[in-house]
């Protein structure tokens, strides 16, 4: 007779219990089923840091701008007052400094846009792959060097016995030396990569078929640029101008090294370090903030951010 097993298998045997899940696995399963909670948890650390470190310090600065400094003791009086803003609005010196800074920032922005557009167009539409890569590296390379190194290099170039005057001397010419022109020139050099890169990225996204269609319809190059290319690339120009304009508004190192002219940043720096009037420095620091807010509102109203 055949040997029967001692413990035959039956169809109603109980299933094996599932292994216990770790707390981390249970949390992962809960987040997987709730994508909004997952997104909130992912964005919470950087947004929290932004609110605490940046917006918090900005709020403290704005609150401090309503304080004053006791002329006798030098102590900060925390009683709210509009005297700092009244001084800025009524004093011709501070109005002139603010206007000068805005004009230099506008000149730098326009200069960088005029220089950046042909460079970016050549990179995006005409240069070969190898040359395009070399141009991108050459544009990014200055960003890897120190800000002070670049400014002091220009300080030596623009000196009375510098290389610029040495090169121009045979032609009977002379460099601008130190002053507002030198400040404008160095600012334009410093912020030029921030204008080239967004324009280059925008030009790369312009379909070539649009340019071909414009040419087939008989449009000249200038008309195609003005009615086809420029509207598509205008948001990138605005994006680059935000960098060039805002960075020039707040800079104080380049004007201090290359000229004796006062800019907004120099006044803020002097009142923080030398004069020790922190409330007035905070009040004057709101000037470039308000200027940038107005600029961004105008740019948005013009539809510059719609296709970004």
SULHU-V595250 format. One record per residue. N is the residue number from 1. SS is DSSP state (H for helix, E for strand, L for the rest). PHI is phi as a letter, one per 20 degrees, with the letter a starting at -180 (none if undefined). OMEGA is omega in whole degrees, 0 to 359 (NA if undefined). Layout:
N | SS | PHI | OMEGA
N | SS | PHI | OMEGA
This chain:
1 | L | none | 179
2 | L | f | 182
3 | L | e | 180
4 | L | e | 179
5 | L | f | 183
6 | L | f | 182
7 | L | c | 181
8 | L | f | 179
9 | L | f | 179
10 | L | d | 183
11 | L | f | 182
12 | L | e | 179
13 | L | f | 182
14 | L | f | 179
15 | L | f | 180
16 | L | f | 180
17 | L | f | 179
18 | L | f | 179
19 | L | f | 181
20 | L | f | 180
21 | L | e | 177
22 | L | f | 178
23 | H | g | 180
24 | H | f | 179
25 | H | f | 178
26 | H | f | 178
27 | H | f | 178
28 | H | f | 179
29 | H | f | 178
30 | H | f | 180
31 | H | f | 180
32 | H | f | 180
33 | H | e | 182
34 | L | c | 183
35 | H | f | 179
36 | H | f | 176
37 | H | f | 179
38 | H | f | 178
39 | H | f | 179
40 | H | f | 178
41 | H | f | 180
42 | H | f | 183
43 | H | e | 184
44 | H | f | 182
45 | H | f | 180
46 | H | f | 179
47 | H | f | 177
48 | H | f | 178
49 | H | f | 178
50 | H | f | 182
51 | H | f | 185
52 | H | f | 188
53 | H | f | 186
54 | H | e | 183
55 | H | f | 178
56 | H | f | 178
57 | H | f | 177
58 | H | f | 178
59 | H | f | 178
60 | H | f | 179
61 | H | f | 180
62 | H | f | 177
63 | H | f | 180
64 | H | f | 180
65 | L | f | 178
66 | L | e | 176
67 | L | e | 178
68 | E | c | 179
69 | E | d | 178
70 | L | f | 184
71 | L | f | 184
72 | L | e | 184
73 | L | e | 183
74 | L | m | 180
75 | L | e | 180
76 | E | e | 178
77 | E | e | 186
78 | L | e | 177
79 | L | f | 184
80 | L | g | 181
81 | L | b | 177
82 | L | d | 185
83 | H | f | 180
84 | H | f | 179
85 | H | f | 177
86 | H | f | 178
87 | H | f | 181
88 | H | f | 184
89 | H | f | 186
90 | H | e | 182
91 | L | e | 180
92 | H | f | 182
93 | H | f | 183
94 | H | f | 175
95 | H | f | 179
96 | H | f | 179
97 | H | f | 179
98 | H | f | 179
99 | H | f | 178
100 | H | f | 180
101 | H | f | 179
102 | H | f | 181
103 | H | f | 178
104 | H | f | 179
105 | H | f | 178
106 | H | f | 179
107 | H | f | 178
108 | H | f | 181
109 | H | f | 179
110 | H | f | 179
111 | H | f | 180
112 | H | f | 179
113 | H | f | 180
114 | H | f | 179
115 | H | f | 187
116 | H | f | 186
117 | H | f | 179
118 | H | f | 178
119 | H | f | 180
120 | H | f | 180
121 | H | f | 178
122 | H | f | 180
123 | H | f | 187
124 | H | e | 191
125 | H | d | 189
126 | H | c | 185
127 | L | f | 174
128 | L | f | 183
129 | H | f | 181
130 | H | f | 179
131 | H | f | 178
132 | H | f | 178
133 | H | f | 178
134 | H | f | 179
135 | H | f | 178
136 | H | f | 179
137 | H | f | 180
138 | H | f | 177
139 | H | f | 181
140 | H | f | 185
141 | H | g | 178
142 | H | f | 180
143 | H | f | 181
144 | H | e | 181
145 | L | e | 183
146 | L | f | 177
147 | H | f | 182
148 | H | f | 178
149 | H | f | 181
150 | H | f | 181
151 | H | f | 179
152 | H | f | 173
153 | H | f | 176
154 | H | f | 176
155 | H | f | 178
156 | H | f | 180
157 | H | f | 185
158 | L | e | 180
159 | L | f | 182
160 | L | g | 177
161 | L | d | 183
162 | L | f | 185
163 | H | f | 181
164 | H | f | 178
165 | H | f | 178
166 | H | f | 179
167 | H | f | 183
168 | H | e | 184
169 | H | g | 179
170 | H | f | 180
171 | H | e | 181
172 | L | m | 181
173 | L | d | 181
174 | L | b | 180
175 | L | f | 182
176 | L | f | 184
177 | L | m | 180
178 | L | d | 181
179 | L | q | 183
180 | H | f | 179
181 | H | f | 178
182 | H | f | 178
183 | H | f | 177
184 | H | f | 182
185 | H | f | 183
186 | H | f | 176
187 | H | g | 179
188 | H | f | 177
189 | H | f | 185
190 | H | f | 187
191 | H | e | 182
192 | H | g | 179
193 | H | g | 180
194 | H | f | 176
195 | H | e | 183
196 | H | f | 189
197 | H | f | 178
198 | H | f | 178
199 | H | f | 178
200 | H | f | 179
201 | H | f | 179
202 | H | f | 180
203 | H | f | 177
204 | H | f | 182
205 | L | e | 179
206 | L | f | 181
207 | L | f | 177
208 | H | f | 180
209 | H | f | 178
210 | H | f | 179
211 | H | f | 178
212 | H | f | 179
213 | H | f | 178
214 | H | f | 179
215 | H | f | 179
216 | H | f | 180
217 | L | e | 175
218 | L | n | 181
219 | L | f | 176
220 | L | f | 185
221 | H | f | 182
222 | H | f | 179
223 | H | f | 178
224 | H | f | 178
225 | H | f | 186
226 | H | f | 186
227 | H | d | 183
228 | H | d | 188
229 | H | f | 186
230 | H | f | 177
231 | H | f | 180
232 | H | f | 184
233 | H | e | 183
234 | H | g | 176
235 | H | g | 178
236 | H | f | 176
237 | H | f | 177
238 | H | f | 179
239 | H | f | 177
240 | H | f | 180
241 | H | f | 177
242 | H | f | 178
243 | H | f | 185
244 | H | f | 183
245 | H | f | 184
246 | H | f | 179
247 | H | f | 177
248 | H | f | 180
249 | H | g | 186
250 | H | e | 185
251 | L | f | 177
252 | L | c | 184
253 | H | f | 180
254 | H | f | 177
255 | H | f | 181
256 | H | f | 183
257 | H | e | 190
258 | H | d | 181
259 | L | b | 173
260 | L | d | 181
261 | L | f | 180
262 | L | e | 172
263 | L | d | 182
264 | H | g | 181
265 | H | f | 179
266 | H | f | 178
267 | H | f | 178
268 | H | f | 181
269 | H | f | 181
270 | H | f | 181
271 | H | f | 175
272 | H | f | 187
273 | H | e | 188
274 | L | e | 183
275 | L | f | 179
276 | L | m | 180
277 | L | e | 183
278 | H | f | 178
279 | H | f | 179
280 | H | f | 176
281 | H | f | 178
282 | H | f | 180
283 | H | f | 180
284 | H | f | 177
285 | H | f | 177
286 | H | f | 181
287 | H | f | 177
288 | H | f | 177
289 | H | f | 179
290 | H | f | 179
291 | H | f | 180
292 | H | f | 177
293 | H | f | 178
294 | H | f | 181
295 | H | f | 181
296 | H | f | 177
297 | H | f | 178
298 | H | f | 179
299 | H | f | 178
300 | H | f | 179
301 | H | f | 178
302 | L | f | 179
303 | L | m | 184
304 | L | f | 184
305 | L | d | 185
306 | L | f | 182
307 | L | d | 177
308 | L | f | NA
